[in-house]
């Protein structure tokens, strides 16, 4: 069995294949081997990204050329005599690099997940002139604590979905359902009353035909049809034509996303984050009787359980226009499918025709 997945990462896609085997895996007659391909959900990842330019240069307040690049000193300035003031000298908050172009990437800045500090750095110095005099100069620059030069980028995962897990033993489950030869056919049983003991999913062991019909796990019943007035029960059996390996995988998916809340307090007081959960209230059945009085035509019978009474309201049934002196009425239960679930129903049978003859 090949389990294929298609994964995506932004706009890129690739495929992976997982293999499961069951039964005799030794290569032999290819006509006695079954190869299946199943599609499963792959991993999906979506990312985001951003870019930021940032160019800096070192601050050297003792270099006369650094001052000439920031203040028009002409050709008279010869050297820096002394730095009189510096708002950020060497220390923990030292801002040693001037921001020339761009800005500090947000993800590198202090307080945003990074460590780079930034701020204005004010420097005051005295410089010597070539005529023997000196001059007091000052400037304020945007400075940061690290040297950056270039384009910086960052990417992150905006959304991610893991690859769909494949049920363990999927190949074995398919192999077990197909390894025994199954025969397809139909069977009709005629009796005084229909036989409601047969249900879809049960297995039949048949005698009077091929020996294989009555051995092994039997033939699975697919449909059951009852003709109540004729006492006829019609069965169709054989391998299911509507189920396959992909259906097994879909059944496994059905309950995969169902999780029970771990918020015990919310389950106890029916409130989620302070919002009360309003549950619908039960209302009385409009057809329910408000009295325990015996209804006309009711019959109380239960020989198997003397302490329990069964009420059969005959006045809810259309009046019987014709009946012999003695009319036997029997209740029979059988299973029906209602809203996708198997439930038991009860019907009423009479010994005579229900109506005029």
N, C-alpha and C positions, 0 to 999 in steps of 0.2 A: 504494500500500500504506500503510495506516494502522497505526502501531505505538503501541498504547495502554499507558500505565502508570498505576498508582494509587500515589501516594506517601502516606506517613503521617508525621505529626510529633506524637508523643504520641497524642491522641485525634482530631486533625484529619486529614482526608484531602482530597486533590485529585487531579485527573487531568491528564495531559499527553498530547499527541498529536504523534508524529513522522511525517513523510511521506517515503517513498521512491518513486521512479518508474523505469520502464524502458521501452524501446521508443519508439514514436512518442507523445510526450506532448501533441501537438496534439489538442484536443477535436474529435471527429468522431462517427462512428456509435457510439452507446452500446452496441450489441450486439457491437461488436468491441473493447470495452474490458473489462478484468477488475479489479474492486476487491476487495481483500482486507483483512481486519483481523486483526492479530496482537497477542496479549497478551504483554507483557514485564514482568518484575519491576520495581517502582518502588523508590525510596529509602525507607528506614524509619529513623526517629530516635526514640529514647526519652530523655527528660531527667529530671533530678531537681532539686529546689529546696528551699530552706530560708529561714526568716525569723528575725530576731533584733531585739528591742527594745533600745535603748540611749539613755539620756538623761543629759546631763551639764550642769554649769554652771561658769563660770570661778571659779578660786580667787583671792581677793583678800584676803590676810592683813593688809593695811594698812587695811582698811575695817572699822570697828567693827560695822556692820550684819551683815557676813559672820560675825563672831564671835558676835553675839547669836543668829543662826539655829542655832548649834551648841552654845552654852553658855548656861545660864540666868544672865544678868548683871543682870537686873532693869532698873531705870531709873538705876542709879548709874554705869554705864560711859558715858564721854563720847567717848573717842577711843583710838586705838592709839598708844602712845608709840614702840615699836620692836619689830621682829621679832628675837628673840634666836637662834632656831635654825630651820633649814629643811632637811629631809633631801633635798629635791630643788629646789635653787634653779635659776635660769635657766641653761641649758647644754644639752649634748647629750641628757641624760636628764631634761630638764625635764618634769614632770608637771603641766601647768597647768590641768587640768579635773577637777573632782570628779565621780565616778560617782554619780548620784542614783538611777537605776532601771535594771534590766536588766543586761546585760553586753556586753562588747566582742564583736562578731561574730568567730567563730574565723578566718574567712578574711581579716580585717583586722588581726589581732594579729601582733605581731612573732614570728618563728619559725614561723608558720603560712602564710607567703606574703604577709603584710601588713607594715606599718611602725609600727603603733600600739603604744607601750610602755605598760605598766601596772604599778602597785605601790601600796604604802601610803606616804603623805606625812605626816610628822610635823612640826608647826609649833608653836613656843613663842614667846610674845610678852608684852609688858607693856602694860597698858591703864590709862588715867587715869580716876579716879573723881571724881564731882562734889563730894566733900568734901575734895579736895586730896590724897588718898592714891592709891596705884597698886596694881595686882594682877597677879600673874604667872598666865598662862593657857596651856594647851596642848591640842591635839587631833590626832588621827590620822584621816585620811580616805583612802578608796580613790580613786586618781587615775589619769588616763590622759593621754597626750601629745597628744590631739586632741579637738576639740569635736564630739561626736556628739549628735544629737537627732532621734529618730524610729525608724521601723521599717526595717531594712535587709534586703535579700534577695539571694540568690545562686542561680544555676542552672548546671547542667553537663550535659554529654551522657553518659549512661550507656551507650548502645549506638547504633551507627550502621551501616547497610548502604547502600552506594552503589547507585544504580539499575543494573539489568542492562544491559550494553552489547549493542546489536544488531549482528550481523555486518554488516560493510560489504558492500554489493552484494547484500543479501538479495532485493530486488525483481528485480534482474538475474538472479539464479540461478533464481528462479521463472519469470521471463519466458523464459529460454533453454530451460527444460524443457517449456514449453507452446507456444512459438511455432510449432513444426513440427507439422503434422497427423499424428496417429498413428492407426493402424488396429488394431482389436482382432480377434483370431481365434485359430485353433488350427491346428496342422500336425502330421501324423503321418508319420514316416519308417519304412519297413519294409525291413530288410536282413538279411543273414545274421547280423549281430551288432548290438546297439544301438550307436548313435553317441554316445560320451561327450564329444565335442568341444563340444556345446552346453551352455551354462551360463546360469543366470539372470543377467541384466544384459547379456548379449551382444545385439547387434542383428542383425536378419534383413533381407536384401534379397531380395524375392520377385519372381520373373518369371512370365510367363504369365497375368497378371491386369492390374489397373490399372497404368498407368505409374508412378503415385506410389508403388506398393508397392516398386519397385526403385530408387528415387532417394532422395536426402537421407541422413539418418542411419539410416534403416531403422526397423523395429519392435522394441521391446525385449522380450526374452524374460522372462516372469514366472515360469513354472514349467516344470520338465522332469521327465518321468516315464519310466522305463525298464522294459520288460518283457523281461527277459533271455532267457527261454526262447523267446520269439517274435521276438526281434530287433527289437522295436518301440520307437521313441523318440517320445514325444508331447510337443509343445511348446504352451504357451499364451503368446501375446504380446499386447502392447498397452500403453496407459498404466497406470501403477500406481494401483490404486484405494485402496490402503492408505497412501499417502504424500501429504503436503500441505505447505503452508508452515510450519505449526506443527511438523511433524516435522523440517524442516530446522533450525529454531531449537532443538529438543530435542537434535539431534546436535551443535550448536555448544556446548550446555550441558554435554555429557557430559565433556569434558576441561577445562572451565573451572576447576574447583577442584583440578586435579592439578598439584602443584608439586614440583620436585626439590629436595631438601635442599641448602642452600648450606654446610652444616657439613662441610667437607672432611675434618676429622679424624674425625668420627663415621662418615663413609662409609669411611674408611681402616681404622679399628680396630674397627668394628662396636660402638661404645659410644656411648650418648647420655646425656650428663650423668652419666658414671660408671657407668651401668647397662649391662652387656653385653647385646647382642642375640643371643639364642640362635637359630640357624638349624637347621631339621630336617636330620638327617643322611640321606644316601642309604643305602638298604638294598638288599641283593641281591634280585633278582627270585626269588620262590619257584619259578618255573617254569624258571629258567635252568639250563642244564646246567653241572655242575662239571667237565666233561671236554671236551676237544677231540676226542674220539674220534668217528668217523663213526657216526651213528645209523642203525639198520636202516631201509631203505627210502628213505634220503635220496638226492637227485639233485643233482649239481653241474653247473650249466649257465650259461655266460655267453659267448656267442660274440663279443659286441661288445667285451667287456673281458676279455681272456685272463688278466689278472693278478688278477681278482676272481672270487670264487665266490659263488653264490647257493644257499643251503640250502633245499630244499623237503622238509619232513618229512611224508611221506605217511602215516606211522603215526599222525599226529595227526588224520587224516581217517578217517571211517567206512570200513571195508573195503568195496571194491566187489564186491558179490556176483555181478555179471554183467558181462562185458566181452568184446568180440571179441578176436581174436588181436592186433590192433593198436588201441590206444586213444590218441588224441591229447588231451593236456591243455594248455590255453592259459591264460595269465594276462592279465587285462585290468584296467586302472586307470581309475578314474572318481572324480569329486569328490562328496563328501557334506558336509552341514552338521552339525557336531558341536560342541555347546556354543556356538553362535553363530558359529563360525569354519569357514571352508571348508578341508577337508582331503582328501587323496587316499587312496582305499582300493583294494585289489586283490581281485579275485574270480577263481575258477578255473572255467574252462569245459571241458567234455569233448565229444568228437566223437560220443559215444553216450549213451544214457540212463543216468543214474546210478542204477542199481537193476535190479530184475527187470523183464522185459518179459512 
